[in-house]
Every structure is written in structure tokens, then in C-alpha cells.
Amino acid sequence: MKNIKDISYLFFRCSSLKELPDISKWSTDTVYNMSYLFYGCSSLKYLPDISKWIIENVEDISYFFCLCSSLISLPDISKWNTQNINNLNNIFDSCSLLTFIPNISQWKFYNKIKIKNIFKGCSSLLIIPDISKWNLNIIEEYKNSSFNSDSNFINQIKSDTIISEDIIKNSYLADQDSYSLKYIYNNKSFKNIDPTDF
């Protein structure tokens, strides 16, 4: 696969697909659009190691893993070069079995980006990477980054960083009793919170 510009929707709604061939060695350095790539692959439990994909020219990865409701873990995408991305909307939306997201706190953005509902429906998460260091001056649409849009606010958590506070205030719980978020990754302001409070 060389000189391909757009691989969006490639596996869109392949809901019966249980495994993928080894796509880890794809040449993705010319790709600019990866949106909806695995959208609706609801039977996939694991993905090939796409951590080494070169995505420095990619502008859109919105809905990338959306509705991958059987995924147990993700490849370590923490070192992806995200410099040209402008749309992250719903990237992990409804990955309801994931307990951890790779540490994407080091991702850097140089464009205004859309970041709506990135963790919506991630009802099994134990940890959220500390994205408070992402550059607030270039971020748009983060205020509605929600876990479930028709439930209660998390009110008891406070943060000393605007983005964390807004994401948390606008994150919703589908079921307060079964909600499994215990703490925020690497965020010092959450050190003294008792997980039993959730």
C-alpha cells in the first residue's frame, strides 16, 4: 500500500469481523484521512500493532475506534506524531470494554482540533490519560467530551487544569453505581480522592 491518500471507512461496520490480517506494516506516510477506519467493528477483540504507522500527514482520525465495543486493549498509539490532526471527535466512542487508553498525554497538535465526545461510552475505563497538558489555545469543542450524554454530571471531582475540569464536568455517567472510573492518569490533583467515592 503506497501513495494512498485516504483510508477512511475502510473497515466501516464490519461487525462480524473477528480478526484482521497484519496491517502493521502498511505504508501510511501519505495518508491524510483515517476517519471511521474501524467504526462499528464490534466483534474485534484485538487489533494488529498499528503503533508504528506513520501518521504525521493525517488530519482526521475522528470515529477511528468508535463502536469497537469488543476491544479489550489497544496498540500503544502514544507515540503517534499527531502534528497535523485537526479532528479527534469520537475517536474512542463506545469502546465499552476498554479499561485503559494508551498514554496519549504526549500527543501534540499544531492546528485547531475538534475533540468532542472522545471518551463517550467508555464505561469500563479505569484510567484516563492526563490530557490536561494539551494546548488549550488551539482546541475546539472539548466541552462536550462525554462518557454518556443522557446521564448525571460528575460533580465531586475538581481539577487545577481547565481542560480536565471541563471534560470531567461535562462527562456523564450512565449508571453511577456501576461506573468504573477510579482515577485520572498522572493528575496530581486526584491523589487524595478515595476511589470508593465513585
C-alpha positions as CSV (number, residue, x, y, z in Angstrom):
1,M,0.0,0.0,0.0
2,K,1.9,3.1,-1.3
3,N,0.9,6.6,-2.1
4,I,-2.6,6.1,-0.7
5,K,-4.2,9.4,0.5
6,D,-7.5,8.3,2.1
7,I,-8.2,5.1,4.0
8,S,-11.3,6.4,5.8
9,Y,-14.3,3.9,6.2
10,L,-12.0,1.0,5.2
11,F,-13.4,-1.4,7.7
12,F,-16.6,0.5,8.3
13,R,-19.3,-1.6,10.0
14,C,-17.5,-4.9,9.5
15,S,-19.4,-6.0,12.6
16,S,-18.8,-9.7,12.1
17,L,-15.0,-9.3,11.6
18,K,-13.2,-11.1,14.4
19,E,-9.6,-10.5,13.3
20,L,-7.6,-8.6,10.8
21,P,-4.6,-9.5,8.8
22,D,-1.3,-8.0,9.8
23,I,-1.8,-4.4,8.6
24,S,1.0,-3.2,10.9
25,K,3.5,-2.7,8.0
26,W,1.2,-0.6,5.8
27,S,2.9,2.5,4.4
28,T,0.7,5.2,5.7
29,D,3.1,8.2,5.3
30,T,1.0,9.8,2.5
31,V,-2.4,9.2,4.2
32,Y,-4.3,12.3,5.3
33,N,-7.7,10.8,6.3
34,M,-8.2,7.9,8.6
35,S,-11.6,8.8,9.9
36,Y,-14.1,5.9,10.6
37,L,-11.4,3.4,9.9
38,F,-12.6,0.7,12.3
39,Y,-16.0,2.2,13.0
40,G,-18.5,-0.5,14.0
41,C,-16.0,-3.4,14.1
42,S,-17.9,-4.6,17.1
43,S,-16.6,-8.2,17.1
44,L,-12.9,-7.3,17.1
45,K,-11.2,-8.0,20.4
46,Y,-7.7,-7.0,19.4
47,L,-6.1,-5.0,16.6
48,P,-2.8,-5.6,14.8
49,D,0.1,-3.4,16.1
50,I,-0.6,-0.2,14.3
51,S,1.6,1.8,16.7
52,K,4.3,2.2,14.1
53,W,2.1,3.7,11.4
54,I,3.4,7.0,10.2
55,I,0.5,9.4,10.6
56,E,2.3,12.7,10.5
57,N,0.2,13.8,7.5
58,V,-3.1,12.6,8.9
59,E,-5.6,15.4,9.5
60,D,-8.7,13.4,10.5
61,I,-8.9,10.4,12.9
62,S,-12.4,11.0,14.1
63,Y,-14.5,7.9,14.9
64,F,-11.4,5.8,14.4
65,F,-12.2,3.2,17.0
66,C,-15.9,4.2,17.5
67,L,-18.3,1.3,18.3
68,C,-15.4,-1.2,18.7
69,S,-17.4,-2.5,21.6
70,S,-15.5,-5.8,22.0
71,L,-12.0,-4.3,22.0
72,I,-10.1,-5.5,25.1
73,S,-7.0,-3.4,24.5
74,L,-5.4,-1.0,22.1
75,P,-2.0,-1.0,20.5
76,D,0.3,1.6,22.0
77,I,-0.5,4.6,19.9
78,S,1.0,7.0,22.4
79,K,4.0,7.9,20.2
80,W,2.0,8.7,17.1
81,N,3.0,12.0,15.5
82,T,-0.3,13.9,15.6
83,Q,1.1,17.3,14.5
84,N,-1.4,17.8,11.6
85,I,-4.5,16.3,13.1
86,N,-7.5,18.6,13.3
87,N,-10.3,16.2,14.2
88,L,-10.4,13.7,17.1
89,N,-14.1,13.7,17.6
90,N,-15.5,10.4,19.0
91,I,-12.1,8.6,18.5
92,F,-12.8,6.1,21.4
93,D,-16.5,6.5,21.5
94,S,-18.3,3.3,22.8
95,C,-15.2,1.2,23.3
96,S,-17.1,-0.1,26.3
97,L,-14.8,-2.9,27.3
98,L,-11.6,-0.9,27.3
99,T,-10.2,-0.5,30.8
100,F,-7.1,1.5,29.7
101,I,-6.3,4.0,27.0
102,P,-2.6,4.3,25.9
103,N,-1.0,7.3,27.4
104,I,-1.8,9.9,24.7
105,S,-0.9,12.7,27.0
106,Q,2.2,13.5,24.9
107,W,0.3,14.0,21.7
108,K,0.9,17.4,20.3
109,F,-1.3,19.4,18.0
110,Y,-0.5,22.4,15.9
111,N,-3.9,23.0,14.4
112,K,-7.2,23.9,15.9
113,I,-8.7,20.5,16.7
114,K,-12.2,19.1,17.3
115,I,-12.2,16.9,20.4
116,K,-15.9,16.2,21.0
117,N,-17.0,13.0,22.8
118,I,-13.6,11.4,22.7
119,F,-14.4,9.1,25.7
120,K,-18.1,8.8,25.3
121,G,-19.5,5.4,26.2
122,C,-16.1,4.2,27.6
123,S,-17.9,2.8,30.6
124,S,-15.2,0.4,31.7
125,L,-12.3,2.8,31.8
126,L,-10.2,2.7,35.0
127,I,-7.8,5.3,33.8
128,I,-8.0,8.3,31.5
129,P,-4.6,9.7,30.3
130,D,-3.9,13.2,31.6
131,I,-4.6,15.3,28.6
132,S,-4.5,18.5,30.6
133,K,-1.2,19.5,29.0
134,W,-2.7,19.6,25.5
135,N,-2.6,23.1,24.2
136,L,-5.9,24.8,25.2
137,N,-5.3,27.7,22.9
138,I,-5.8,25.5,19.8
139,I,-8.5,23.2,21.0
140,E,-12.2,23.5,20.0
141,E,-15.3,21.5,21.0
142,Y,-13.9,19.8,24.1
143,K,-16.7,20.9,26.4
144,N,-19.0,18.0,25.4
145,S,-16.4,15.2,25.7
146,S,-18.7,12.8,27.4
147,F,-19.0,9.2,28.6
148,N,-22.7,9.1,28.2
149,S,-24.8,12.0,27.0
150,D,-28.0,11.3,28.9
151,S,-26.9,10.9,32.5
152,N,-25.6,12.7,35.5
153,F,-22.6,15.1,35.8
154,I,-19.5,14.2,37.8
155,N,-19.6,17.0,40.4
156,Q,-17.3,15.8,43.1
157,I,-14.0,16.0,41.1
158,K,-12.1,19.2,40.9
159,S,-9.1,19.9,38.7
160,D,-6.5,22.6,38.6
161,T,-6.4,22.5,34.8
162,I,-9.2,23.9,32.6
163,I,-9.4,21.1,30.1
164,S,-9.5,18.4,32.7
165,E,-12.2,20.3,34.7
166,D,-14.3,20.9,31.6
167,I,-14.1,17.3,30.4
168,I,-14.9,16.0,33.8
169,K,-17.8,18.4,34.4
170,N,-19.3,17.5,31.1
171,S,-18.7,13.8,31.4
172,Y,-21.8,11.8,32.2
173,L,-22.4,8.6,33.9
174,A,-24.9,6.0,32.6
175,D,-25.0,4.2,35.9
176,Q,-23.4,5.8,38.9
177,D,-23.2,2.5,40.8
178,S,-21.5,0.5,38.0
179,Y,-19.2,3.2,36.8
180,S,-15.6,2.1,37.0
181,L,-13.6,5.2,36.6
182,K,-11.3,5.3,39.6
183,Y,-8.7,8.0,38.9
184,I,-7.2,10.2,36.3
185,Y,-3.9,9.1,34.9
186,N,-0.9,11.1,36.3
187,N,-3.0,14.0,37.6
188,K,-1.7,15.1,40.9
189,S,-4.9,16.9,41.9
190,F,-6.6,13.5,42.1
191,K,-4.2,11.9,44.5
192,N,-6.3,12.3,47.6
193,I,-9.6,11.1,46.1
194,D,-10.9,7.9,47.6
195,P,-12.0,5.5,44.7
196,T,-14.9,4.3,46.9
197,D,-16.4,7.7,46.5
198,F,-17.3,6.8,42.9
